[in-house]
Amino acid sequence: MLPRISPLSRLRLLHHMGTPTSLSSLPFPLHCHCTKATNFESHSNRTQFLNSMRNQFNLGKLNNIDKALNFFHIMSRMSPLPSVLDFTLLLGFIVRMKHYTAAISLVKQMYCSLGIKPDTFTLNVVINSLCHLKLVAFGFSVLGTMFKLGIEPSVVTFTTLVNGFCVRGDVGRAVELVDRMEKMGYRSDVKTYGVLINGLCKMGETSEAVGWLRKMEERKWNPNVVVYSTIMDGLCKDGLVSEALNLCLEMSGKGIRPNLVTYTCLIQGLCNFGRWKEAGSLLEEMMRTGTMPDLQTLNILVDALCKEGKVMQAKSVIGFMIMLGEAPDVFTYNSLIDRYCLRNQMNEATRVFEIMVGFTPDVVTWTTLIGGFCQVGRPLAAKKLFLNMHKYGQVPNLQTCAVILDGLCKCQLLSEALSLFRALEKSNLDLNIVMYSIILDGMCGAGKLNAAWELFSCLPAKGLQINVYTYTIMINGFSKQGMLDKAEELLMNMEENGCMPNSCTYNVFVQGLVAKRETARSIKYLTVMRDKGFSVDAASTEMIINYLSANGGDNGFREFLFPK
């Protein structure tokens, strides 16, 4: 039981962490209105119903919200009413089913319509539901109601609020709450620290999470495998794999055995840094200690091996996976297809695609294959795949559309790309600036500057924000066609519109100037680039060198490049 804290201290906590309001002001209506309580037919029927309901709770068979609401309706009509414990058990299951607003409404109904007095357990249900809905301020409002009614909050109350801050990504406030509650005499426990450590790791604050782990040890608390595994996962994601392995050894030295999650995050960390031998040794160790890898663990190995080009080893892992009784899933096949596509081995990629027995290729599968065919110069095969997706119940996403449009444009099939693009414009897809940039690049590459400029000019009216990449495409198009004044005007306009040119923008413009032997203007913009800290790229450098070789008498560039 938590110690009683002075009203002034409570007020300060609420003032700092949230604005209290009354429970009745919560933004959720009552879920249903119950009729006047009536007697059950007999005491035996009442007891039988409640025992049946409790049995379903204990067996975890309550997984339907309508059934749960029906239970509540029946319970609310009993006279006398069932115990608060029965109501609280029911509310707990409703929260587990993630029907948070329903749980809040039912609690309000218990208090307002049924006359059940609030207690710590039911109000904790409300706070938990509000925090899952990211309404932490209202959670503090309920805490204020608890203080007002003289109900002492439990450690679960505060841990729930700490978790609420973590769920919405505000770990700074979560840390602050733990510090404040401890200074005011409210004790934390292992669960509180575990929730805080999890929140810190999810936000990339792993070093601070380690600090809280050390605080747990100072208090002689025993962190469990979940706390340790959470920190190990954070260390691996930060690239500190050796530190994660050392923490695992430290944990094992305290008699806490690694579980499947521990091994999986460590194996992923090792694979991400190419430490294959250690990953293999860890896999052997986990199996030796009786922890069998699951599909996720093995998929991590397959994906990492594929990304490293180790396709044969990845196939061996898949064979091992099947031997263990873990059938490959869509993710497994996608990893193989992606590697084959990157190696331009489209026959092998297609073969894997065709043997995905029992699985429907997802949008990632189709997009990868479409990109692979475009990469090897087979855009029409890619387009055929794209048009066949709907036959297999798959709808192309923006990434898929971008891949096929880019492939068609790069393979000089602009008319095919434009035809598909117009069809996409008429569809329900919300085309973004990336899609329009791909088409603009294709138009400029094909010398269709007028059509490209017309489309470019329409972008603001379509509600699209023109970015530096799109501006650069148009400037490059004008520069290659020798329309340097138009390119320079656009360069100035983009700055006026708040879009600053980057190194690529200046380089493509300088290349256009050099190609037209505009020495003075070239030097002007090379100077601008230097002053802005931008480098001259390889293509610009080569053009300048070739120009100097062909025009030995032109001293303008020489004086700029080799000042006396």
C-alpha positions in Angstrom: 0.0 0.0 0.0 1.3 3.4 -0.9 1.8 6.0 1.8 -0.7 8.8 2.2 0.6 12.1 0.7 -0.4 15.6 1.8 -3.1 17.3 -0.3 -0.7 20.1 -1.2 1.8 17.6 -2.7 -0.9 15.9 -4.7 -2.1 19.2 -6.0 1.4 20.1 -7.1 1.8 16.8 -8.9 -1.5 17.2 -10.8 -0.8 20.9 -11.6 2.6 19.9 -13.1 1.6 16.8 -15.0 -2.0 17.5 -16.2 -5.1 19.5 -15.7 -7.7 17.7 -13.5 -11.3 17.6 -14.4 -14.2 15.6 -13.0 -14.8 12.0 -14.1 -18.1 12.9 -15.6 -16.5 15.3 -18.1 -14.6 12.5 -19.9 -15.2 12.7 -23.7 -17.1 9.5 -24.0 -20.9 8.8 -23.7 -22.4 6.1 -21.7 -22.3 2.9 -23.7 -25.9 1.8 -23.0 -28.7 2.6 -20.7 -29.7 -0.2 -18.4 -33.2 -0.9 -17.2 -34.2 -0.9 -13.5 -32.5 -3.8 -11.7 -34.7 -6.8 -11.3 -34.4 -10.1 -9.4 -32.8 -13.0 -11.2 -35.2 -16.0 -11.5 -33.4 -17.8 -8.6 -30.3 -17.7 -6.5 -29.0 -20.8 -8.3 -29.4 -19.3 -11.7 -27.6 -16.2 -10.6 -24.7 -18.2 -9.1 -24.6 -20.5 -12.2 -24.4 -17.5 -14.6 -21.6 -15.8 -12.6 -19.6 -19.0 -12.2 -19.9 -19.6 -16.0 -18.8 -16.1 -16.7 -15.8 -16.4 -14.3 -14.9 -19.8 -15.9 -14.8 -18.1 -19.3 -12.6 -15.4 -17.9 -10.2 -18.0 -16.4 -10.0 -20.0 -19.7 -9.5 -16.9 -21.8 -12.6 -17.6 -23.9 -14.1 -14.2 -23.8 -12.9 -12.6 -27.0 -16.0 -11.0 -28.4 -17.1 -7.4 -27.5 -20.8 -8.1 -28.0 -20.7 -11.1 -25.7 -18.8 -8.9 -23.1 -21.4 -6.1 -23.4 -24.2 -8.7 -23.0 -22.6 -10.0 -19.8 -22.4 -6.4 -18.5 -26.1 -5.8 -19.3 -27.2 -9.0 -17.5 -25.0 -8.2 -14.5 -26.4 -4.6 -14.3 -30.0 -6.0 -14.0 -29.2 -8.3 -11.1 -30.5 -7.5 -7.7 -28.3 -7.4 -5.7 -25.6 -6.4 -8.1 -22.6 -8.7 -8.5 -19.4 -7.7 -6.7 -17.1 -4.9 -8.0 -14.5 -7.7 -8.6 -16.7 -9.3 -11.2 -17.3 -6.0 -12.9 -13.6 -5.3 -12.8 -12.7 -8.7 -14.3 -15.1 -8.1 -17.2 -13.7 -4.6 -17.8 -10.2 -6.0 -17.9 -11.1 -8.3 -20.7 -12.8 -5.5 -22.6 -9.5 -3.5 -22.3 -7.5 -6.5 -23.5 -9.7 -6.6 -26.6 -8.7 -2.9 -27.1 -12.2 -1.6 -26.8 -11.0 1.3 -24.6 -13.9 3.7 -25.2 -16.4 1.0 -24.3 -14.5 0.2 -21.1 -14.6 3.9 -20.1 -18.3 4.2 -20.9 -19.1 1.1 -18.8 -17.2 2.4 -15.8 -19.1 5.7 -16.0 -22.3 3.7 -16.2 -21.3 1.7 -13.1 -20.9 4.9 -11.1 -23.7 7.1 -12.6 -26.5 4.6 -13.2 -25.8 1.6 -11.0 -24.6 3.5 -8.0 -21.4 1.4 -7.6 -18.8 3.3 -5.6 -15.5 4.0 -7.5 -12.4 2.2 -6.3 -8.7 2.0 -7.2 -9.1 -1.0 -9.5 -11.9 0.3 -11.7 -10.4 3.8 -11.9 -7.1 2.2 -13.0 -9.0 0.6 -15.8 -10.2 4.0 -16.9 -6.7 5.5 -16.7 -5.2 2.6 -18.6 -7.9 3.0 -21.4 -7.3 6.7 -21.6 -3.5 6.2 -21.9 -3.9 3.7 -24.7 -6.0 6.3 -26.5 -3.1 8.7 -25.9 -5.3 10.9 -23.7 -2.8 11.0 -20.8 -4.0 14.4 -19.6 -7.5 12.9 -19.0 -5.7 10.1 -17.2 -4.4 12.7 -14.7 -7.9 14.0 -14.5 -9.0 10.6 -13.2 -6.1 10.7 -10.8 -7.4 14.0 -9.5 -10.8 12.4 -9.0 -9.2 9.6 -7.0 -7.6 12.2 -4.7 -10.8 14.1 -4.4 -12.7 11.0 -3.4 -10.1 10.0 -0.9 -9.1 6.9 -3.0 -5.4 6.1 -2.7 -3.7 5.4 -6.0 -1.6 2.3 -6.3 1.8 1.8 -7.9 -0.2 0.4 -10.9 -1.9 3.8 -11.2 1.4 5.6 -11.6 3.0 2.9 -13.7 0.0 3.1 -16.1 0.5 6.9 -16.4 4.2 6.4 -17.0 3.3 3.9 -19.8 0.8 6.4 -21.2 3.6 9.0 -21.7 5.8 6.3 -23.2 3.1 5.1 -25.6 2.8 8.6 -27.1 6.6 8.9 -27.3 6.9 11.5 -24.5 9.6 9.6 -22.5 10.9 12.9 -21.0 7.6 13.4 -19.2 7.6 9.7 -18.2 11.1 10.1 -16.5 9.9 13.3 -14.9 6.8 11.6 -13.5 8.8 8.7 -12.0 11.3 11.2 -10.4 8.4 13.4 -9.0 6.4 10.5 -7.6 9.5 9.1 -5.8 10.4 12.5 -4.3 6.8 12.8 -3.0 7.0 9.4 -1.3 5.1 7.2 -3.9 7.2 4.1 -4.5 8.0 2.7 -7.9 8.6 -1.0 -8.5 10.2 -3.3 -11.0 7.2 -3.0 -13.4 7.5 0.8 -13.3 11.1 0.8 -14.2 10.5 -1.9 -16.9 7.9 0.3 -18.6 10.2 3.3 -18.5 13.2 1.3 -19.8 11.0 0.0 -22.7 9.9 3.5 -23.5 13.5 4.9 -23.5 14.7 2.1 -25.7 11.9 2.6 -28.3 12.9 6.3 -28.5 16.6 5.4 -29.0 17.6 6.5 -25.5 19.4 3.3 -24.7 22.2 4.7 -22.6 19.7 6.3 -20.3 17.8 3.0 -20.2 21.0 1.3 -19.0 21.2 4.0 -16.2 17.7 3.0 -15.0 18.8 -0.7 -15.1 21.7 0.1 -12.8 19.3 2.0 -10.5 17.2 -1.2 -10.3 20.3 -3.2 -9.3 21.2 -0.6 -6.6 17.8 -1.1 -5.1 18.4 -4.8 -5.0 15.5 -5.3 -7.4 15.8 -8.2 -9.9 15.3 -7.1 -13.5 13.8 -9.9 -15.5 14.7 -11.3 -19.0 12.3 -8.9 -20.6 14.0 -5.8 -19.2 17.5 -7.1 -20.2 16.3 -8.2 -23.7 14.7 -4.8 -24.3 18.0 -3.0 -23.5 20.0 -5.6 -25.6 17.7 -4.9 -28.6 18.2 -1.1 -28.1 22.0 -1.6 -28.0 22.0 -3.7 -31.2 19.9 -1.1 -33.0 22.5 1.5 -31.9 25.2 -0.6 -33.4 26.6 -1.5 -29.9 26.4 -5.3 -30.5 29.4 -6.2 -28.4 27.9 -4.2 -25.5 24.7 -6.2 -26.0 26.5 -9.5 -25.9 28.4 -8.4 -22.7 25.0 -7.5 -21.1 23.7 -11.0 -22.1 26.7 -12.6 -20.3 26.0 -10.4 -17.3 22.4 -11.5 -17.3 23.3 -15.2 -17.6 25.8 -14.8 -14.7 22.9 -13.7 -12.5 21.0 -16.9 -13.3 18.6 -15.4 -15.8 18.4 -17.5 -19.0 18.1 -15.8 -22.4 14.8 -16.5 -24.1 13.8 -16.5 -27.8 13.5 -12.7 -27.9 17.0 -12.3 -26.4 18.6 -14.6 -29.0 16.6 -13.2 -31.9 17.6 -9.5 -31.2 21.3 -10.5 -30.7 21.4 -12.6 -33.9 19.8 -9.7 -35.8 22.5 -7.4 -34.4 25.3 -9.7 -35.4 23.9 -10.3 -38.9 23.5 -6.5 -39.4 27.3 -6.2 -39.0 28.3 -9.3 -40.9 29.4 -11.2 -37.9 28.1 -14.5 -39.4 30.3 -16.9 -37.4 29.1 -15.4 -34.0 25.5 -15.5 -35.2 25.9 -19.1 -36.1 27.4 -19.9 -32.8 24.6 -18.1 -31.0 22.0 -20.1 -33.0 23.8 -23.3 -31.9 23.9 -22.2 -28.3 20.2 -21.3 -28.2 19.2 -24.7 -29.6 21.6 -26.5 -27.2 19.9 -24.8 -24.3 16.5 -25.9 -25.5 15.3 -22.6 -27.1 14.3 -23.4 -30.7 14.4 -20.6 -33.3 11.1 -19.6 -34.7 10.2 -18.3 -38.2 11.1 -14.7 -37.3 14.6 -15.7 -36.1 15.3 -17.8 -39.2 13.9 -15.1 -41.5 16.3 -12.6 -40.0 19.2 -15.0 -41.0 17.7 -15.5 -44.5 17.2 -11.8 -45.1 20.6 -10.8 -43.8 22.4 -13.5 -45.9 20.5 -12.5 -49.0 21.4 -8.8 -48.5 25.1 -9.9 -48.3 24.7 -11.9 -51.5 25.1 -15.2 -49.7 22.2 -16.9 -51.5 23.4 -20.5 -51.1 23.8 -20.0 -47.3 20.3 -18.4 -47.3 18.9 -21.5 -49.1 20.6 -23.7 -46.5 18.8 -21.8 -43.7 15.5 -22.3 -45.5 16.2 -26.0 -45.7 16.9 -26.0 -42.0 13.8 -24.0 -41.4 11.7 -26.7 -43.2 13.4 -29.5 -41.3 12.4 -27.8 -38.0 8.8 -27.7 -39.2 8.8 -23.9 -39.8 7.4 -23.3 -43.3 8.8 -20.3 -45.1 6.5 -17.4 -45.4 6.1 -14.5 -47.8 8.9 -12.6 -46.1 11.3 -15.5 -46.6 10.5 -15.7 -50.3 10.7 -11.9 -50.8 14.2 -11.9 -49.4 15.3 -14.4 -52.0 13.5 -12.7 -54.8 15.1 -9.3 -53.9 18.6 -10.7 -53.9 18.1 -12.5 -57.3 16.7 -9.2 -58.7 19.7 -7.2 -57.5 22.0 -9.8 -59.2 19.9 -9.5 -62.4 19.1 -13.2 -62.1 15.5 -12.8 -63.2 15.0 -16.4 -64.2 15.8 -17.5 -60.6 13.7 -14.7 -59.2 10.7 -15.8 -61.3 11.2 -19.4 -60.3 11.0 -18.5 -56.6 7.9 -16.4 -57.4 6.2 -19.4 -59.1 7.0 -21.8 -56.2 5.4 -19.7 -53.5 2.9 -22.5 -53.0 0.3 -21.7 -50.4 1.2 -18.1 -50.3 -0.2 -15.1 -52.1 2.7 -12.8 -53.2 2.2 -9.5 -51.5 2.7 -6.0 -53.0 6.4 -6.1 -51.9 6.9 -9.3 -54.0 5.3 -7.8 -57.1 7.2 -4.4 -56.7 10.5 -6.2 -56.3 10.0 -8.3 -59.5 8.7 -5.3 -61.5 11.8 -3.4 -60.4 14.1 -6.3 -61.3 12.7 -6.6 -64.9 13.1 -2.8 -65.4 16.7 -3.0 -64.2 17.6 -5.7 -66.8 16.0 -3.7 -69.6 12.7 -5.7 -69.8 10.2 -2.9 -69.1 7.3 -4.6 -71.1 7.6 -7.7 -69.0 7.5 -5.5 -65.9 4.4 -3.7 -67.2 2.7 -7.1 -67.9 3.3 -8.0 -64.2 2.0 -4.6 -63.1 -1.2 -5.1 -65.1 -1.7 -8.6 -63.8 -1.5 -7.7 -60.1 -5.2 -7.2 -59.6 -5.9 -10.8 -60.9 -4.1 -12.0 -57.8 -5.9 -9.7 -55.4 -3.1 -7.2 -55.1 -3.4 -3.5 -55.6 -0.3 -1.5 -56.6 0.9 1.1 -54.1 2.7 4.3 -54.8 6.1 2.6 -54.7 5.0 0.0 -57.2 3.7 2.8 -59.6 6.9 4.8 -59.2 9.0 1.7 -60.0 7.2 0.9 -63.2 7.0 4.5 -64.4 10.7 5.0 -63.7 11.5 1.8 -65.6 9.5 2.7 -68.6 11.0 6.2 -68.8 14.6 5.0 -68.4 14.0 2.4 -71.1 12.9 5.2 -73.5 9.3 4.1 -73.5 7.9 7.5 -72.7 4.6 7.0 -74.5 3.9 3.8 -72.5 4.8 5.7 -69.3 2.5 8.6 -70.1 -0.3 6.3 -71.0 0.0 4.5 -67.7 0.5 7.8 -65.8 -2.7 9.2 -67.2 -4.6 6.1 -66.1 -3.1 6.5 -62.6 -4.2 10.1 -62.5 -7.8 9.0 -63.1 -7.6 6.3 -60.4 -8.1 6.8 -56.7 -4.4 6.8 -56.0 -3.1 10.1 -54.5 -0.1 10.7 -56.7 2.7 12.5 -55.0 5.5 14.7 -56.2 7.8 11.7 -56.7 5.5 10.3 -59.4 5.3 13.7 -61.2 9.1 14.1 -60.9 9.6 10.7 -62.6 7.4 11.7 -65.5 9.0 15.2 -65.8 12.5 13.5 -65.9 11.3 11.2 -68.7 9.8 14.1 -70.7 13.0 16.2 -70.3 15.2 13.2 -71.3 13.1 12.7 -74.4 13.4 16.4 -75.3 9.7 17.2 -74.6 10.5 20.4 -72.8 7.3 22.3 -73.6 5.1 19.4 -72.3 7.3 19.1 -69.2 7.1 22.8 -68.5 3.3 22.7 -68.9 3.0 19.8 -66.4 5.5 21.4 -64.0 3.5 24.7 -64.0 0.4 22.8 -63.0 1.9 21.1 -59.9 1.0 23.9 -57.4 -2.6 23.8 -58.6 -2.6 20.1 -57.8 -1.7 20.9 -54.2 1.9 19.5 -54.6 4.9 21.2 -53.1 7.7 21.4 -55.6 11.0 20.2 -54.1 14.6 20.6 -55.0 14.7 17.3 -56.9 11.8 18.4 -59.2 13.4 21.9 -59.7 16.7 20.2 -60.6 15.1 18.0 -63.2 13.6 21.0 -65.0 16.9 23.0 -64.8 18.8 20.1 -66.1 16.3 19.7 -69.0 16.6 23.3 -70.0 20.4 23.3 -69.6 20.8 20.3 -71.9 18.6 21.9 -74.5 20.7 25.1 -74.3 17.9 27.1 -72.8 20.2 28.6 -70.3 18.3 31.8 -69.6 15.2 29.8 -68.8 17.3 27.5 -66.5 18.8 30.5 -64.7 15.4 32.1 -64.2 14.1 28.9 -62.7 17.2 28.7 -60.5 16.4 32.1 -59.1 12.7 31.4 -58.8 13.2 28.3 -56.6 15.2 30.4 -54.1 12.5 33.0 -54.0 10.0 30.3 -53.3 12.0 29.1 -50.4 13.4 26.0 -52.0 17.2 26.2 -51.9 19.3 24.7 -54.7 21.7 21.9 -53.7 25.0 20.8 -55.1 23.3 18.8 -57.9 21.2 21.8 -59.0 24.3 24.0 -59.5 26.3 21.2 -61.1 23.7 20.5 -63.8 23.4 24.2 -64.6 27.2 24.6 -64.8 27.4 21.7 -67.1 24.9 23.4 -69.4 26.9 26.6 -69.3 30.2 24.9 -70.0 28.6 23.0 -72.9 27.7 26.4 -74.5 31.1 27.9 -73.7 29.6 30.4 -71.3 32.9 30.9 -69.4 32.0 34.0 -67.4 28.7 32.6 -66.2 30.2 29.3 -65.5 32.9 30.9 -63.3 30.1 33.0 -61.6 28.2 29.9 -60.5 31.3 27.9 -59.7 32.1 30.8 -57.3 28.6 30.7 -55.8 29.1 26.9 -55.3 32.4 27.4 -53.6 31.0 30.1 -51.3 28.1 27.8 -50.4 30.4 24.9 -49.6 29.3 22.8 -52.6 31.8 20.6 -54.5 32.1 20.3 -58.3 31.1 16.8 -59.2 33.0 14.3 -61.5 30.8 15.1 -64.6 31.3 18.9 -64.2 35.1 18.5 -63.6 35.4 16.3 -66.7 33.5 18.8 -68.9 35.8 21.7 -67.6 38.9 19.7 -68.3 37.7 18.8 -71.8 36.9 22.4 -72.4 40.3 23.5 -71.4 41.9 20.9 -73.6 40.0 22.1 -76.6 40.3 25.8 -75.8 43.9 26.3 -74.6 43.7 30.0 -75.2 40.8 30.6 -72.8 42.4 31.9 -69.6 39.1 32.4 -67.7 38.9 28.9 -66.2 42.6 28.7 -65.7 42.7 31.9 -63.6 39.7 30.6 -61.6 41.1 27.1 -61.1 44.8 28.1 -60.6 44.8 31.7 -59.1 48.2 33.4 -58.8 
